[in-house]
Amino acid sequence: MTSIASPRAPSNGYSDLRQYRLLFVSTFPLFLTAALVIRLGRWAGVGPRLTGTSKSLLSEARATSSSALMFAFMG
């Protein structure tokens, strides 16, 4: 049985980490802006209010950005 080689070169963990950090730094302002707009909407009464404690604006943007970027490195 013949196996077909992957078109991607085998990557080491360092280059994947470097690419992840580059994407994180480039997309973080977008997610920070989105988190700020959502917060302002909740404050103005437009969006749904959350009960309980909420995260800081930066930690909410960091969590959203990290979870979205994980899908880019799956596979």
C-alpha positions as CSV (number, residue, x, y, z in Angstrom):
1,M,0.0,0.0,0.0
2,T,1.4,3.4,-1.0
3,S,1.0,6.4,1.3
4,I,0.7,9.8,-0.1
5,A,3.0,12.4,1.4
6,S,1.4,15.4,3.0
7,P,1.9,18.6,1.0
8,R,3.0,20.4,4.2
9,A,6.5,19.9,5.4
10,P,6.8,18.3,8.7
11,S,6.6,21.0,11.2
12,N,8.2,21.3,14.6
13,G,6.5,22.7,17.6
14,Y,8.6,25.9,17.5
15,S,7.3,27.0,14.2
16,D,3.7,26.2,15.1
17,L,4.1,28.2,18.3
18,R,5.6,31.1,16.4
19,Q,2.7,31.1,13.9
20,Y,0.2,30.8,16.7
21,R,1.7,33.8,18.5
22,L,1.8,35.8,15.3
23,L,-1.8,35.1,14.5
24,F,-2.8,35.8,18.1
25,V,-1.1,39.2,18.1
26,S,-2.6,40.1,14.8
27,T,-6.2,39.1,15.7
28,F,-6.3,40.1,19.4
29,P,-7.3,43.8,18.6
30,L,-10.3,42.5,16.6
31,F,-11.4,40.3,19.5
32,L,-10.8,43.1,22.0
33,T,-12.9,45.5,20.0
34,A,-15.7,42.9,19.7
35,A,-15.6,42.3,23.5
36,L,-15.7,46.0,24.1
37,V,-18.8,46.4,21.8
38,I,-20.5,43.6,23.5
39,R,-19.8,45.1,26.9
40,L,-21.1,48.5,25.8
41,G,-24.2,46.9,24.4
42,R,-24.9,45.2,27.7
43,W,-24.2,48.4,29.6
44,A,-26.6,50.3,27.3
45,G,-29.3,47.6,27.8
46,V,-29.2,46.3,24.2
47,G,-27.7,42.9,24.8
48,P,-28.6,40.2,27.3
49,R,-27.4,40.8,30.8
50,L,-25.3,38.1,32.4
51,T,-25.7,37.2,36.0
52,G,-22.9,36.4,38.3
53,T,-19.3,37.5,38.0
54,S,-17.8,38.5,34.7
55,K,-14.2,38.3,33.4
56,S,-12.2,41.3,32.7
57,L,-12.3,42.8,29.2
58,L,-8.8,41.6,28.4
59,S,-9.2,38.1,29.7
60,E,-12.5,37.7,27.8
61,A,-10.8,38.9,24.6
62,R,-7.8,36.6,25.2
63,A,-10.0,33.6,25.8
64,T,-12.1,34.2,22.7
65,S,-9.0,34.7,20.5
66,S,-7.3,31.6,21.8
67,S,-10.3,29.4,21.3
68,A,-10.9,30.7,17.8
69,L,-7.3,30.3,16.8
70,M,-7.0,26.7,18.0
71,F,-9.2,25.6,15.1
72,A,-6.5,26.9,12.7
73,F,-4.0,24.5,14.0
74,M,-6.1,21.4,14.2
75,G,-5.4,18.6,11.8
